Amino acid sequence: MRPLLNLLWAVLGGGFLTALQYLIAGLVLCLTIVGIPFGVQCFKLAGLALFPFGKDFDDGRPRGLVNLPFNILWLVLAGVWICITHLGLALASAVTIIGIPFAIQHVKLAMLSLWPFGVEVRTVR
């Protein structure tokens, strides 16, 4: 069931579009040395945005003192806008009964997009 949901998500649920946005942002951020940590987070989010079903992540609490300033900078510069995008897609998906699982995934990604540093993505079995 997860492969089917991931395929439908990528094509109809906005997964391909959001993953492409994360990938392009990650490539642009990795052009500078200062942006590399932020680019790595974009790549992590791109993989999760493309195929989110069957994956889970922790609650997003920062691990270590290094993650806190990165998360604050991310939140101010990018996190709020990415969160708004995911919440808008969640609202559009929730209009139909078939789109409710997609809306739930967009809400999860919206929470993750606010505070991505220190979060570990793992596969659920």
C-alpha distance (Angstrom), angle and dihedral (degrees) to the residues before:
residue distance angle dihedral
M1 . . .
R2 3.83 . .
P3 3.82 94.6 .
L4 3.80 90.4 51.6
L5 3.81 92.1 48.0
N6 3.82 90.7 47.1
L7 3.80 91.1 50.7
L8 3.80 92.6 48.3
W9 3.80 89.5 45.0
A10 3.81 92.7 52.2
V11 3.80 93.2 48.8
L12 3.81 105.2 31.8
G13 3.81 108.0 13.2
G14 3.78 99.5 61.2
G15 3.80 95.2 -101.5
F16 3.80 96.9 126.7
L17 3.80 92.6 46.5
T18 3.80 95.6 49.1
A19 3.81 92.9 42.8
L20 3.80 90.1 51.6
Q21 3.80 90.6 50.7
Y22 3.80 91.4 50.6
L23 3.81 91.3 46.6
I24 3.81 94.0 51.0
A25 3.81 91.7 45.7
G26 3.82 90.2 48.8
L27 3.80 92.3 51.3
V28 3.80 92.0 49.1
L29 3.81 92.4 47.0
C30 3.80 92.2 49.7
L31 3.80 90.7 59.6
T32 3.80 88.6 80.6
I33 3.78 126.9 52.5
V34 3.80 91.6 -131.3
G35 3.81 91.7 53.1
I36 3.82 97.5 51.1
P37 3.84 96.2 93.7
F38 3.80 89.5 50.2
G39 3.80 91.4 46.5
V40 3.81 90.6 52.9
Q41 3.81 89.3 53.9
C42 3.80 89.5 50.6
F43 3.81 90.0 53.3
K44 3.80 90.3 50.0
L45 3.79 90.8 50.0
A46 3.84 91.0 45.9
G47 3.79 91.5 57.2
L48 3.77 91.4 48.0
A49 3.80 93.0 44.5
L50 3.80 92.7 52.3
F51 3.82 97.3 51.1
P52 3.83 110.8 10.8
F53 3.80 100.3 155.3
G54 3.80 111.3 97.7
K55 3.80 93.1 22.8
D56 3.77 129.7 98.7
F57 3.79 137.1 179.6
D58 3.77 136.4 -158.5
D59 3.79 124.3 -99.8
G60 3.80 94.9 -82.7
R61 3.77 100.1 -112.8
P62 3.79 109.2 157.0
R63 3.77 117.4 -105.5
G64 3.78 113.0 -147.8
L65 3.75 132.3 -6.1
V66 3.81 94.3 -82.9
N67 3.81 93.4 65.1
L68 3.81 95.6 55.5
P69 3.84 99.0 67.5
F70 3.81 90.8 40.7
N71 3.81 90.6 51.9
I72 3.81 92.2 47.8
L73 3.81 91.8 49.5
W74 3.82 90.7 45.7
L75 3.82 91.2 48.9
V76 3.80 93.6 51.5
L77 3.81 98.2 42.8
A78 3.81 104.9 32.9
G79 3.79 114.9 -7.3
V80 3.79 98.4 77.5
W81 3.82 93.0 49.9
I82 3.78 93.9 46.4
C83 3.80 89.9 47.7
I84 3.81 90.9 52.5
T85 3.81 90.0 50.9
H86 3.80 92.5 51.7
L87 3.80 92.8 45.3
G88 3.81 90.8 50.5
L89 3.80 90.7 50.9
A90 3.81 89.5 46.2
L91 3.78 90.8 53.6
A92 3.80 91.5 48.4
S93 3.81 91.0 48.1
A94 3.80 94.3 47.3
V95 3.80 92.2 60.4
T96 3.81 90.6 81.4
I97 3.78 126.4 50.3
I98 3.80 91.3 -128.2
G99 3.81 90.6 54.8
I100 3.81 96.7 55.7
P101 3.84 94.7 94.0
F102 3.80 88.0 50.0
A103 3.80 90.7 50.2
I104 3.81 90.2 52.8
Q105 3.82 90.5 52.4
H106 3.80 91.2 49.2
V107 3.80 90.6 52.2
K108 3.82 89.9 51.0
L109 3.80 90.2 49.6
A110 3.81 90.2 47.3
M111 3.81 90.5 56.2
L112 3.80 90.9 46.9
S113 3.80 92.7 47.7
L114 3.80 91.1 61.1
W115 3.82 96.7 57.4
P116 3.86 111.5 13.8
F117 3.81 103.1 152.8
G118 3.79 113.5 97.5
V119 3.81 94.4 18.1
E120 3.78 118.0 126.7
V121 3.80 119.6 -152.2
R122 3.79 114.7 -148.9
T123 3.78 136.1 178.5
V124 3.79 116.5 -110.3
R125 3.78 116.0 -138.5
